[in-house]
Amino acid sequence: MVIDSNLWVSRLLMPGGTAARAVDHGLSWGVPLVSEATLAELSDVLSRDRFDRYVTRTDRQHFLRLLGGVVRVVPITQRIVACRDPRDDRFLDVALSGEAHLILSGDRDLLELHPFHGIEILSPADFLRRPLD
């Protein structure tokens, strides 16, 4: 499974929300896959000052360290150009290179590609309604 960066951020900022519940459900489903690029993007987003009023910088750094022990970093063996927003292609790269069966995202540019090469792309709400395999 690949989890979009925006859902990791939502997990941290709103631990009781739908995105957080979907991420937690996903963690019980399997080990999330990331790449160096998607981890760097998440780190960059969480380092932004605008999050200071919600979560301390120290807590955000701690979250990233904990996340590093939960995910599996996948080397990217193929690059995809398929998404309307080219920055979202990196999640497709991870999914294909890591042989994922699912991308969990709230991003419409990714969701509209469902399914992509046999990979489901689901919103948090749709994923929560889906039974565990």
Backbone as CSV, one residue per row, in Angstrom:
resi,resn,N_x,N_y,N_z,CA_x,CA_y,CA_z,C_x,C_y,C_z
1,MET,0.836,-1.176,0.000,0.000,0.000,0.000,0.882,1.241,0.000
2,VAL,0.435,2.247,-0.726,1.095,3.548,-0.751,0.120,4.551,-0.157
3,ILE,0.604,5.365,0.761,-0.228,6.388,1.395,0.301,7.755,0.982
4,ASP,-0.563,8.551,0.388,-0.210,9.894,-0.077,0.219,10.770,1.102
5,SER,1.146,11.671,0.842,1.680,12.553,1.893,0.603,13.336,2.615
6,ASN,-0.411,13.770,1.869,-1.445,14.588,2.524,-2.173,13.809,3.608
7,LEU,-2.247,12.495,3.471,-2.910,11.696,4.500,-2.023,11.498,5.722
8,TRP,-0.710,11.379,5.523,0.201,11.325,6.669,0.106,12.625,7.465
9,VAL,0.046,13.749,6.757,-0.070,15.056,7.431,-1.384,15.117,8.201
10,SER,-2.468,14.692,7.567,-3.766,14.689,8.241,-3.748,13.773,9.452
11,ARG,-3.041,12.659,9.350,-2.939,11.711,10.478,-2.314,12.395,11.687
12,LEU,-1.295,13.197,11.426,-0.608,13.898,12.498,-1.450,15.041,13.061
13,LEU,-2.056,15.826,12.190,-2.764,17.032,12.628,-4.159,16.758,13.189
14,MET,-4.841,15.751,12.648,-6.215,15.456,13.072,-6.340,13.960,13.351
15,PRO,-5.785,13.485,14.472,-5.735,12.047,14.742,-7.092,11.355,14.857
16,GLY,-8.173,12.109,14.996,-9.489,11.487,15.072,-10.268,11.550,13.776
17,GLY,-9.673,12.138,12.741,-10.385,12.337,11.481,-10.442,11.103,10.592
18,THR,-11.183,11.233,9.510,-11.345,10.135,8.559,-10.007,9.710,7.963
19,ALA,-9.171,10.669,7.586,-7.867,10.329,7.009,-7.019,9.550,8.005
20,ALA,-7.035,9.968,9.260,-6.259,9.278,10.293,-6.771,7.859,10.492
21,ARG,-8.075,7.700,10.512,-8.638,6.354,10.671,-8.278,5.476,9.478
22,ALA,-8.262,6.066,8.275,-7.886,5.300,7.086,-6.409,4.901,7.138
23,VAL,-5.552,5.804,7.573,-4.128,5.484,7.705,-3.947,4.371,8.730
24,ASP,-4.602,4.482,9.867,-4.495,3.446,10.896,-5.015,2.103,10.377
25,HIS,-6.107,2.133,9.651,-6.659,0.918,9.042,-5.650,0.338,8.046
26,GLY,-5.016,1.220,7.281,-4.004,0.786,6.325,-2.807,0.137,6.993
27,LEU,-2.424,0.648,8.141,-1.301,0.067,8.875,-1.622,-1.349,9.337
28,SER,-2.887,-1.629,9.598,-3.259,-2.999,9.969,-3.359,-3.889,8.729
29,TRP,-3.421,-3.285,7.575,-3.561,-3.985,6.305,-2.209,-4.439,5.762
30,GLY,-1.150,-3.671,6.075,0.172,-4.017,5.566,1.178,-2.911,5.822
31,VAL,2.398,-3.115,5.351,3.478,-2.144,5.518,3.389,-1.110,4.397
32,PRO,3.252,0.161,4.738,3.190,1.200,3.705,4.525,1.325,2.973
33,LEU,4.432,1.572,1.682,5.605,1.755,0.842,5.827,3.231,0.576
34,VAL,7.082,3.639,0.596,7.472,5.012,0.291,8.716,4.964,-0.585
35,SER,9.088,6.105,-1.114,10.368,6.245,-1.810,11.133,7.365,-1.125
36,GLU,12.381,7.504,-1.483,13.151,8.630,-0.953,12.456,9.946,-1.302
37,ALA,11.886,10.025,-2.505,11.230,11.263,-2.954,9.967,11.555,-2.154
38,THR,9.152,10.529,-1.882,7.918,10.793,-1.133,8.222,11.094,0.329
39,LEU,9.263,10.475,0.885,9.671,10.813,2.256,10.210,12.236,2.330
40,ALA,10.990,12.624,1.329,11.530,13.987,1.297,10.402,15.006,1.183
41,GLU,9.406,14.704,0.362,8.262,15.604,0.223,7.540,15.760,1.557
42,LEU,7.299,14.655,2.242,6.617,14.707,3.528,7.432,15.493,4.549
43,SER,8.711,15.260,4.583,9.590,15.992,5.494,9.548,17.485,5.195
44,ASP,9.576,17.822,3.917,9.520,19.234,3.517,8.203,19.873,3.950
45,VAL,7.108,19.189,3.717,5.794,19.726,4.085,5.715,19.931,5.594
46,LEU,6.162,18.938,6.352,6.051,19.034,7.811,7.015,20.047,8.427
47,SER,7.999,20.489,7.667,8.929,21.489,8.199,8.405,22.924,8.025
48,ARG,7.283,23.079,7.374,6.733,24.416,7.116,6.234,25.060,8.405
49,ASP,6.516,26.346,8.525,6.142,27.110,9.715,4.633,27.132,9.972
50,ARG,3.835,26.995,8.926,2.380,27.099,9.102,1.810,26.023,10.016
51,PHE,2.562,24.949,10.245,2.088,23.887,11.130,2.473,24.123,12.590
52,ASP,3.282,25.162,12.857,3.761,25.420,14.214,2.631,25.598,15.222
53,ARG,1.538,26.202,14.814,0.452,26.454,15.761,-0.375,25.203,16.054
54,TYR,-0.189,24.141,15.261,-0.947,22.901,15.465,-0.135,21.818,16.169
55,VAL,1.112,21.661,15.740,1.994,20.610,16.263,3.407,21.181,16.321
56,THR,4.088,20.958,17.423,5.442,21.507,17.551,6.367,20.879,16.508
57,ARG,7.388,21.609,16.168,8.392,21.108,15.222,9.022,19.821,15.756
58,THR,9.265,19.781,17.057,9.840,18.582,17.676,8.916,17.385,17.502
59,ASP,7.614,17.585,17.698,6.652,16.489,17.519,6.575,16.049,16.057
60,ARG,6.693,16.981,15.141,6.668,16.627,13.718,7.910,15.823,13.350
61,GLN,9.063,16.211,13.888,10.292,15.454,13.635,10.200,14.060,14.259
62,HIS,9.614,13.978,15.438,9.419,12.687,16.100,8.486,11.797,15.259
63,PHE,7.436,12.374,14.715,6.509,11.650,13.845,7.255,11.059,12.648
64,LEU,8.132,11.849,12.031,8.901,11.364,10.882,9.837,10.217,11.276
65,ARG,10.450,10.330,12.441,11.334,9.245,12.912,10.530,7.967,13.143
66,LEU,9.375,8.094,13.777,8.515,6.923,14.002,8.055,6.322,12.670
67,LEU,7.709,7.186,11.759,7.256,6.731,10.452,8.349,5.925,9.749
68,GLY,9.588,6.360,9.901,10.710,5.648,9.288,10.817,4.206,9.747
69,GLY,10.326,3.909,10.936,10.354,2.544,11.440,9.153,1.710,11.039
70,VAL,8.183,2.339,10.386,6.944,1.658,10.023,6.870,1.366,8.528
71,VAL,7.482,2.209,7.720,7.369,2.097,6.266,8.537,1.308,5.677
72,ARG,8.367,0.913,4.417,9.461,0.283,3.683,9.810,1.190,2.504
73,VAL,11.085,1.573,2.427,11.548,2.420,1.331,11.794,1.541,0.103
74,VAL,11.146,1.904,-0.982,11.205,1.143,-2.225,12.108,1.876,-3.221
75,PRO,13.091,1.177,-3.800,13.859,1.809,-4.869,12.979,1.941,-6.113
76,ILE,13.024,3.072,-6.746,12.190,3.312,-7.925,12.872,2.709,-9.152
77,THR,12.206,1.722,-9.737,12.757,1.022,-10.895,12.105,1.465,-12.201
78,GLN,10.985,2.146,-12.096,10.327,2.690,-13.283,9.647,4.000,-12.934
79,ARG,9.699,4.914,-13.861,9.083,6.223,-13.666,7.871,6.343,-14.573
80,ILE,6.823,6.901,-14.016,5.542,7.029,-14.702,5.246,8.496,-14.979
81,VAL,4.656,8.756,-16.131,4.123,10.074,-16.448,2.667,9.829,-16.834
82,ALA,1.770,9.990,-15.869,0.370,9.673,-16.124,-0.602,10.635,-15.458
83,CYS,-0.175,11.312,-14.426,-1.082,12.116,-13.623,-1.149,13.553,-14.139
84,ARG,-2.310,14.151,-14.004,-2.490,15.548,-14.393,-1.505,16.451,-13.655
85,ASP,-1.244,16.147,-12.377,-0.246,16.870,-11.590,1.017,16.015,-11.568
86,PRO,2.070,16.414,-12.276,3.275,15.582,-12.363,3.901,15.241,-11.015
87,ARG,3.654,16.060,-9.995,4.204,15.753,-8.662,3.568,14.497,-8.066
88,ASP,2.376,14.151,-8.517,1.701,12.964,-7.996,2.191,11.673,-8.649
89,ASP,2.903,11.797,-9.763,3.437,10.604,-10.420,4.352,9.819,-9.488
90,ARG,4.984,10.493,-8.532,5.908,9.794,-7.620,5.194,8.717,-6.800
91,PHE,3.900,8.884,-6.526,3.153,7.859,-5.798,2.847,6.660,-6.698
92,LEU,2.624,6.936,-7.978,2.466,5.851,-8.949,3.779,5.094,-9.101
93,ASP,4.902,5.832,-9.129,6.229,5.202,-9.201,6.434,4.225,-8.049
94,VAL,6.101,4.658,-6.837,6.267,3.811,-5.652,5.373,2.576,-5.771
95,ALA,4.121,2.793,-6.148,3.175,1.678,-6.234,3.636,0.633,-7.246
96,LEU,4.066,1.067,-8.415,4.495,0.112,-9.433,5.825,-0.540,-9.070
97,SER,6.776,0.244,-8.584,8.088,-0.310,-8.223,7.997,-1.250,-7.029
98,GLY,7.079,-0.976,-6.111,6.931,-1.802,-4.914,5.856,-2.865,-5.032
99,GLU,5.242,-2.953,-6.220,4.182,-3.937,-6.482,3.031,-3.814,-5.485
100,ALA,2.647,-2.575,-5.216,1.527,-2.313,-4.306,0.209,-2.651,-4.997
101,HIS,-0.785,-2.941,-4.186,-2.122,-3.226,-4.705,-3.058,-2.048,-4.518
102,LEU,-2.589,-1.026,-3.744,-3.481,0.062,-3.378,-2.701,1.347,-3.131
103,ILE,-3.277,2.458,-3.595,-2.802,3.793,-3.235,-3.949,4.445,-2.469
104,LEU,-3.640,4.943,-1.298,-4.614,5.641,-0.472,-4.330,7.131,-0.600
105,SER,-5.315,7.882,-1.090,-5.090,9.300,-1.359,-6.395,10.074,-1.307
106,GLY,-6.275,11.333,-0.966,-7.402,12.242,-1.050,-7.265,13.174,-2.241
107,ASP,-6.268,12.956,-3.064,-5.944,13.824,-4.193,-6.763,13.431,-5.424
108,ARG,-7.572,14.344,-5.906,-8.436,14.052,-7.066,-7.648,13.665,-8.306
109,ASP,-6.462,14.250,-8.471,-5.659,13.933,-9.647,-5.252,12.459,-9.647
110,LEU,-5.016,11.891,-8.481,-4.713,10.460,-8.386,-5.995,9.630,-8.426
111,LEU,-7.004,10.055,-7.693,-8.244,9.280,-7.603,-8.892,9.063,-8.968
112,GLU,-8.757,10.027,-9.855,-9.393,9.874,-11.166,-8.715,8.802,-12.026
113,LEU,-7.542,8.350,-11.625,-6.836,7.305,-12.370,-7.262,5.891,-11.962
114,HIS,-8.092,5.774,-10.940,-8.527,4.464,-10.419,-9.266,3.659,-11.461
115,PRO,-8.924,2.402,-11.632,-7.691,1.738,-11.196,-6.549,2.057,-12.155
116,PHE,-5.332,1.966,-11.673,-4.156,2.277,-12.482,-3.286,1.027,-12.571
117,HIS,-3.207,0.449,-13.738,-2.418,-0.781,-13.956,-2.745,-1.845,-12.909
118,GLY,-4.026,-1.981,-12.606,-4.471,-2.976,-11.637,-4.336,-2.561,-10.186
119,ILE,-3.884,-1.342,-9.947,-3.711,-0.827,-8.586,-4.928,0.026,-8.246
120,GLU,-5.580,-0.312,-7.140,-6.708,0.495,-6.689,-6.191,1.830,-6.155
121,ILE,-6.921,2.893,-6.423,-6.623,4.207,-5.853,-7.901,4.653,-5.156
122,LEU,-7.854,4.667,-3.826,-9.057,4.918,-3.044,-8.906,6.121,-2.122
123,SER,-10.012,6.793,-1.900,-10.068,7.873,-0.916,-10.116,7.237,0.471
124,PRO,-9.815,8.010,1.516,-9.911,7.464,2.872,-11.288,6.878,3.184
125,ALA,-12.351,7.578,2.816,-13.704,7.093,3.114,-13.985,5.783,2.387
126,ASP,-13.615,5.701,1.112,-13.841,4.461,0.357,-13.013,3.317,0.928
127,PHE,-11.799,3.611,1.338,-10.941,2.569,1.915,-11.523,2.045,3.226
128,LEU,-12.068,2.926,4.033,-12.647,2.501,5.310,-13.884,1.619,5.111
129,ARG,-14.578,1.806,4.002,-15.748,0.973,3.721,-15.354,-0.385,3.134
130,ARG,-14.115,-0.519,2.735,-13.628,-1.743,2.081,-13.219,-2.758,3.149
131,PRO,-13.631,-4.017,3.001,-13.214,-5.026,3.985,-11.720,-5.351,3.836
132,LEU,-11.098,-5.731,4.941,-9.702,-6.179,4.890,-9.639,-7.476,4.092
133,ASP,-8.593,-7.591,3.271,-8.397,-8.840,2.515,-7.680,-9.862,3.350
